Each structure stands twice: as C-alpha cells, then as structure tokens.
Amino acid sequence: MPLRATVRLLHVRNPHPVWTSPSSNRPPIATPPNVHKRHATYIRAKYPDVEIYHEDRPDIPEGAKVWHPGPDARPIDLVLTVGGDGTILHASSLFKTGAVPPVLSFSMGTLGFLLPFHIDDYTKAIDSAFAGRITVLHRMRLSCSFQDSGGERIDTQCDDWQVMNEVALHRGSSPHLNTIDVFVDGQHLTEAVISERSRASAGLSMDGQVSHVLSPGEAVTVRASLYPIPCINRSSITEPDETRESEGAGPGKEDDWVRDINNLLQYNATFRSKALTRHSRG
C-alpha cells in the first residue's frame, strides 16, 4: 500500500559529524558533505507533497523544516538515516517514548550491522518506500522504568524509557564496591558486583547522555519494549520477478546479518566459491 500523498519525512544524520577526505590517511567516519542535500533535492523533485524535516543544525537542507523531539513533536511518517549504526541508535533516542516510525537506513560503506542499504541505492530504496513495496524488520528495543525502595514507580508522569541494545550500570563516583541484585521474572538470579576499578561507560543507549542515578534501595526494571524499531528490509528494493538460476541467494533474499558477516568481515571468504560470493553481495 503506497504512502499517503502528504508524508512527513525526518532526515537523521550522525550526531557527531566528522568528515575526512578520502585522500587523507584517516578513514571517513561520517556523512560526506551534500549527501543529505542530494537526498532532499531528489525527494522534493519527485515527491513534491512530502514535508522534509531535519534536526536543528546549521547545515540543514534548503527547504527542510526544523523538527524537535519531545511529547509535542510533529508526527513523523518515515525516518531516513545516513551514516553508521550509531546514526540508527541516535534516531532511536529521538523517540524515547512511544512508537518509532519506519526507518530507511543507508550506510556510507563503514562497518555496520543495522544498515541494509548502501548509499548508492538511495533512489531505488526511496521509490520503493513511496510505492508501498516495503517489508519491515522489527528490531527489538528495551523498555526501562525506575522504582524506589518501596517498589513504587519514581516518575509517574513519564513513560518508560525506550533504549536500544543495552542498559549499562556504572558505579559512578562511588569509591566503594556496589552490589546489585539481579532478578528475572521476579526470581533472584545473581548478585552483580561493580568494583572501584570498573571503567564501563554509564548511560542508556548510544552515548551516555541519558542517565539516571540509582540511590540505595532503588531499582531499574528492563523489559522487551512494545515499541521496536521498524527497519525497512533490503528485500524492499528487489523486484518480484527477479530470479537467480545459479547457486546462492540473490540480493535482498538473504538474511541481513549473514550478508553483513560475509561482505563486511569477509567471513570465510577464502573458502567460499566465487559464484556464492557474487550472488551474496547486496
């Protein structure tokens, strides 16, 4: 089913942009200049009814509207990310409560396991999304809530925090050992001890900017979130009548995780036949 005529699209990029020229010794770590502007130009030309939104940055594309996250934020129909895995984590953090819109993510060629599309496929992927030829993979998030020593919710005015991948526990500035009791479904599992030499990063989600200090007796409850991230699959840009007579899965037909292991890490590359390798490239 195609998207409706008026669509609100949010363009998300690396929150810490650092671009290094390909001619330098350092590899590129973020989105090169003007990529997001090319996307915006293409979308405006082909889909003039689409409203393009962008985070509040000095280099937003011309014609894009500024979007601020929060409970009163304007609803978004589609999120487009350009960068690496951290960009998807950043997009997740923009929707700390409630559901996340479908995410169409593009990699810039760097190592990443959440990015099914390469930047070269952006026109085909965008066209498929607006034509309604998309499939979605729901990537799980975690829901976090905090309770006081009596088991009562600490912040009753706020929804659970939605985080991706993990919740990190850190001893903070305490010079002593911290002991944390771990329960699973109400049953005590183990006792976790955080030593004074612990150097793990504190925080939730991607960069530790979102954190909550636990006082003695307080607890954090972590559950599988009701609001996963709906990531658009690579199979969305594979034509229905595409067939492969030779051995091996065609682009878009194999699991994204397997494809990334094979292509990005070159797992078992020296042992795989060229025929298999050729048809496993996305």
Protein Blocks (a to p, Z undefined) as FASTA:
>chain_A
ZZdfbdcddddddfbdcdddfkbmbdcfbdcehklmmmmmmmmmmmmmbccdddddfkbc
ehiacddedjkbccdfbdcdeddfklmmmmmmmmmgcjddddddddehiacfkbmbcfkl
mmmmmmmmmnopacdddddddddddddfkopafblmbccdddehiacddekjafbdcddd
ddeehiafbdcdddfkbcbdedehjlopaccdddehiacdddddfbdcddddfklmpcfk
lccfbgcddehiacfklmmmmmmnopoklmpcfklmmmmpZZ
